[in-house]
């Protein structure tokens, strides 16, 4: 963790200025009643939630639901709100990859993988999570199934075909099928298949009281399906819906509460490798604000199962800048994701189709994540979507290397300054909208920010200030 050393001097003038700015920003950041027209329903608990991804197979030596349930108190203490379970369903055996197959190649939507336990075990996990104030969402694969899914023999007309044979899902942009040979694409022109898919998704909300879905490659499924599905789910309970997609802004109008921040993730990786300047973050944010509706927010991540298994560990992707970019992903507009194992400084690529248990060690990064996730709960400036404060850029004389901003909601404010380079930087913070008295959240040191203040940062050093 970075140690913070700034001179601190209480000034009545600064406090008066801070109070005046607070009242001004409170008015500016309060959304009108009309800004959320058209937004999908959202459960109240999502407004300041964080999310944690669980790979059931690799999460424990046992690789089952009971082992996840045993870790819920620890995850709650760390500041997690949403448990996202990677697909829990039986895995297709025909043409499977590796020894155990990919969890994203499903053989039956209405039961669980016996290696993970029983439906009763899943219910117990969800009930226990709810008792802790946690929520559980299931990973759902709606674009395709495995080649021996129960529907393949019972309803072959529910699948895409090419030259009379079932084919992998077809990308609507390229018009080409996936190169994966162990899956077959579902045909959303078939109303009976649509109905069966909606019934399967309703089933788990009713049967296990799950709280929503993370929808795999959601852009390969027509938006009118999601739009028809959402009210059916909400009739049971108001759910939370996450789209693994970024290209289609209309998904927010079709029932999704949040999507993936792929573009920001790619820029953060590029910055970490010295290939892009810090100002590219502004370009991504500006483009998204023009592209998406006012109520949008994204899941911001440095790792997930795809990135870890295919593109590299946190260290491989971000090097010494990893913590700095986790800080950014936890304080910019959006919901931060913690991938299982990150709290123990996971530094291996977890096998995707084999048993490969996370080496937990002593949870050496748990306090780091707890600090960031707890701050998100307590400081309304960091809340999600319209419930939080907008990012206001603080200009510096080193904007190509240093990224600085403040956010405010009501009387809550944060200031974040991050050196996104491998060289020491001394940057002057321009303007005065950020001025006031703060506490740095990692060092617990009091800090006074004055107009035009100079901030000296070591390589990849960060400072997170809260009032």
Secondary structure as UniProt FT lines:
FT   HELIX           12..28
FT   TURN            33..38
FT   HELIX           44..48
FT   STRAND          51..54
FT   HELIX           56..59
FT   HELIX           65..70
FT   HELIX           72..78
FT   STRAND          82..85
FT   TURN            94..95
FT   TURN            98..100
FT   TURN            103..104
FT   TURN            109..110
FT   TURN            114..116
FT   HELIX           119..131
FT   TURN            132..133
FT   STRAND          135..140
FT   STRAND          144..146
FT   TURN            147..148
FT   HELIX           150..154
FT   HELIX           156..158
FT   STRAND          161..162
FT   TURN            163..164
FT   STRAND          165..166
FT   TURN            172..174
FT   STRAND          183..186
FT   TURN            188..189
FT   HELIX           191..208
FT   STRAND          212..215
FT   TURN            216..217
FT   HELIX           218..220
FT   HELIX           223..236
FT   STRAND          240..243
FT   HELIX           249..253
FT   TURN            254..255
FT   STRAND          258..260
FT   HELIX           262..272
FT   TURN            273..274
FT   TURN            278..279
FT   HELIX           280..291
FT   TURN            294..295
FT   STRAND          298..300
FT   HELIX           305..306
FT   HELIX           307..311
FT   HELIX           314..318
FT   HELIX           319..321
FT   HELIX           322..331
FT   STRAND          335..339
FT   TURN            340..341
FT   HELIX           342..344
FT   TURN            361..362
FT   TURN            364..365
FT   HELIX           366..378
FT   HELIX           380..382
FT   HELIX           385..387
FT   STRAND          392..393
FT   TURN            397..401
FT   STRAND          402..409
FT   TURN            410..411
FT   STRAND          412..419
FT   STRAND          425..429
FT   TURN            433..434
FT   STRAND          436..440
FT   TURN            441..443
FT   STRAND          446..449
FT   TURN            451..452
FT   STRAND          454..457
FT   TURN            459..460
FT   STRAND          462..466
//
